[in-house]
Structures are given as structure tokens and as C-alpha cells.
Amino acid sequence: MKERFSNKVAIITGAASGIGKGIAYRLGYEKATVILIDINSERLCETIEDFTNKGIVASGYAIDISDESQVQETVLLIEEKWGHIDILVHAAGIVGPTNVQIIDYLPCDFDKIYEVNLKGS
């Protein structure tokens, strides 16, 4: 097993499923401590348990990354607990309404996509 991320702390957003989960798994497999962030607390807990059962050092925070104050508080907690952050992967993303004509696409839907996909951290 490779250990190129040994002694590294990685934060991965959107880490309870999909690409974020895959990236988090690979980092953990290569010995990083992975901090999983996702809005879906149930799926997040399942992923952490799965990783832990596979020998990966993992913990997580269920937050909305489009809420800047939640992100700031969480980063401070992570720095306090682990002392440093070495890797940040922003893999969270949403698609919003699909199969909708542009004239029916509400500005608030677009704003939420922007808040998560582009502004979220």
C-alpha cells in the first residue's frame, strides 16, 4: 500500500458519495487523515463507518458549504483538532432543476447552484 499522504490532513467536500467519496477513499487508502464534509448527515455517517472499517482514519462534519459561517467554524475546529490542513478538495456540487425551460428556471435555483458549486469551500 502506498503511503504518500501519510501525516497529511485532507478536507473533502461532497465526500459522502460520488466523486468526493472516491477521492476521499483514495487519499485515506494512501494514509491521509480524511475529513469528510457533506450536507447529507446520514450518508456521511455511513461513509465514515465504511472508511473506518477499512482502516482509514476518517471523521466528518455535516454542514452546508454554501453557508460561509458554517465553513469558517468547521475549518477552525479542524485546525484546532488536527493542527494543520494539507489538502483541500472541493467536490461538492448540485445540478438544480433539470428538464426545465430557461424561462421557467427560477433565479433562486440558479443562486443555490452558484452558492454550492462556485462559492462553496
C-alpha positions as CSV (number, residue, x, y, z in Angstrom):
1,M,0.0,0.0,0.0
2,K,1.3,3.4,-0.9
3,E,1.7,5.9,1.9
4,R,2.4,9.1,0.0
5,F,-0.2,11.1,2.1
6,S,1.0,9.8,5.5
7,N,0.8,12.6,8.1
8,K,-1.4,14.7,5.8
9,V,-4.8,16.0,6.7
10,A,-7.3,16.3,3.8
11,I,-10.7,18.0,3.8
12,I,-13.0,16.8,1.1
13,T,-16.4,18.4,0.4
14,G,-19.2,16.4,-1.1
15,A,-17.5,13.4,0.4
16,A,-20.5,11.3,1.4
17,S,-21.0,10.0,-2.2
18,G,-19.8,10.2,-5.8
19,I,-16.5,11.7,-6.8
20,G,-15.9,13.3,-3.4
21,K,-16.2,9.9,-1.7
22,G,-13.9,8.3,-4.3
23,I,-11.3,11.0,-3.8
24,A,-11.6,10.7,0.0
25,Y,-11.2,7.0,-0.2
26,R,-8.1,7.2,-2.3
27,L,-6.5,9.8,0.0
28,G,-7.3,7.7,3.0
29,Y,-6.1,4.5,1.4
30,E,-2.8,6.2,0.9
31,K,-2.8,7.1,4.6
32,A,-4.1,10.7,4.8
33,T,-6.4,11.6,7.6
34,V,-9.6,12.4,5.7
35,I,-12.2,14.9,7.0
36,L,-15.4,14.4,5.1
37,I,-17.8,17.3,4.6
38,D,-21.3,16.8,3.3
39,I,-24.8,18.2,3.8
40,N,-26.3,14.6,4.0
41,S,-25.6,13.6,7.5
42,E,-27.0,10.1,7.2
43,R,-24.9,9.2,4.2
44,L,-21.9,10.9,5.7
45,C,-22.1,8.7,8.8
46,E,-22.3,5.6,6.6
47,T,-19.3,6.6,4.6
48,I,-17.2,7.4,7.7
49,E,-18.2,4.0,9.2
50,D,-17.3,2.3,5.9
51,F,-13.9,4.0,5.7
52,T,-13.1,3.3,9.4
53,N,-13.9,-0.4,8.9
54,K,-11.3,-0.4,6.1
55,G,-8.6,1.1,8.3
56,I,-8.9,4.7,7.1
57,V,-8.7,7.5,9.6
58,A,-11.9,9.4,8.8
59,S,-14.2,11.9,10.5
60,G,-16.8,14.3,9.2
61,Y,-18.9,17.3,9.5
62,A,-22.5,17.7,8.2
63,I,-22.6,21.3,7.0
64,D,-23.9,23.3,4.2
65,I,-20.9,24.6,2.3
66,S,-22.8,27.4,0.8
67,D,-23.1,28.9,4.4
68,E,-19.8,30.7,4.8
69,S,-20.1,30.9,8.6
70,Q,-20.5,27.1,8.9
71,V,-17.4,26.6,6.7
72,Q,-15.3,29.0,8.8
73,E,-16.4,27.4,12.1
74,T,-15.7,23.9,10.7
75,V,-12.2,24.8,9.4
76,L,-11.3,26.3,12.8
77,L,-12.5,23.1,14.5
78,I,-10.4,21.0,12.1
79,E,-7.3,23.2,12.6
80,E,-7.8,23.0,16.4
81,K,-8.2,19.2,16.4
82,W,-5.5,18.2,13.9
83,G,-3.2,21.2,13.9
84,H,-2.9,21.6,10.2
85,I,-4.7,21.2,6.9
86,D,-2.6,20.0,4.0
87,I,-5.1,19.1,1.2
88,L,-8.5,20.6,0.2
89,V,-10.7,19.1,-2.4
90,H,-13.9,20.8,-3.3
91,A,-16.0,18.1,-4.9
92,A,-19.5,19.1,-3.7
93,G,-21.9,20.1,-6.4
94,I,-25.6,20.3,-7.3
95,V,-27.3,20.4,-10.6
96,G,-30.6,22.1,-9.8
97,P,-33.8,21.6,-11.8
98,T,-33.4,19.5,-14.9
99,N,-35.7,19.4,-18.0
100,V,-36.8,23.0,-17.3
101,Q,-37.1,25.6,-20.0
102,I,-34.8,28.5,-19.3
103,I,-37.8,30.9,-18.9
104,D,-39.1,28.7,-16.1
105,Y,-35.8,28.4,-14.3
106,L,-36.1,30.5,-11.1
107,P,-33.3,32.9,-10.1
108,C,-33.2,31.3,-6.6
109,D,-32.4,27.9,-8.1
110,F,-29.5,29.4,-10.1
111,D,-28.4,31.2,-6.9
112,K,-28.2,28.0,-4.9
113,I,-26.2,26.3,-7.6
114,Y,-23.8,29.2,-7.6
115,E,-23.5,29.2,-3.8
116,V,-22.6,25.5,-3.7
117,N,-20.7,24.8,-6.9
118,L,-18.7,28.0,-7.3
119,K,-18.7,29.8,-3.9
120,G,-18.7,26.8,-1.6
121,S,-15.4,25.9,0.0
